[in-house]
Amino acid sequence: VREEFGKLNSPGGLILSNVFEDLYFGFYSYEAKDIILYKNKYENSVVYGIDPHDRSENLVIAHNHVSGTKQKHGIILSRGIKNSHIFGNLIERNGGSGLMLDRHSHDNEIADNVIRYNKGSGIDLYESPSNRLYDNILENNDRNGLNIRNSYDLFVSGGRIALNKRQAIEIREADLKDTDRDFQKDPFEIRSSVAFKDVEIESNKGLLKTNGFKTIAFQGMKWSKASLIPERYSGDLS
């Protein structure tokens, strides 16, 4: 198509105050720009509630309610999603994690979301560097609150990670050689680093699990006393 018609304009637009129910994907995009998803409900999607994909950028995903996804995550940004803002959403009771950034999705801001009661983790950051997280509430998820793999230059400020059934935070490095990933299409570095500031952590099963990392920094953290007992640390730190 591109060879026949030349360069095509990227799709964009505003989706405001709708209800999307029982769809395969509640929303999907490919190489889109300047999309705004605002005050919608995405309920009981089969695979993903919201799925911007393949080099979509400058997105705003704000004040949506994403719930009941049957198979996978509530919201996933995958393969080069950048310069986007995800804020003020309620993401709950999905079949996978609440929110995932995957395959070199970078330079995004995730703020003021409530992510709870998901069957996976609250937030997954997989092979996605240089993202910023502010004032998110990650509670009562069946896996980790925040789950980081091969992602670096991350900054997490404010918010609360509580009552998750595994770790508050898990950080790891992995070479992925035993996966079906196309390393030419989806290159990555085996590197993880993150800085935390003023995050409240309370009553998770574990506090911090690590399996390889370059740098972890903490400043002004609000730990519950139960979070600080030695058994709360696992992996490299145990």
Secondary structure, 3 states (H helix, E strand, C coil): CHHHHCCCCCCCEEEECCEEECCCEEEEEECCECEEEECCEEECCCCEEEEEECCCECCEEECCEEECCCCCCCEEEECCCECCEEECCEEECCCCCCEEEECCCECCEEECCEEECCCCCCEEEECCCCCEEECCEEECCCCCCEEEECCCCEEEECCEEECCCCEEEEEECCCCCCCCCCCCCCCCCCCCEEEEECCEEECCCEEEEEECCCEEEEECCEECHHHHCHHHEEECCC
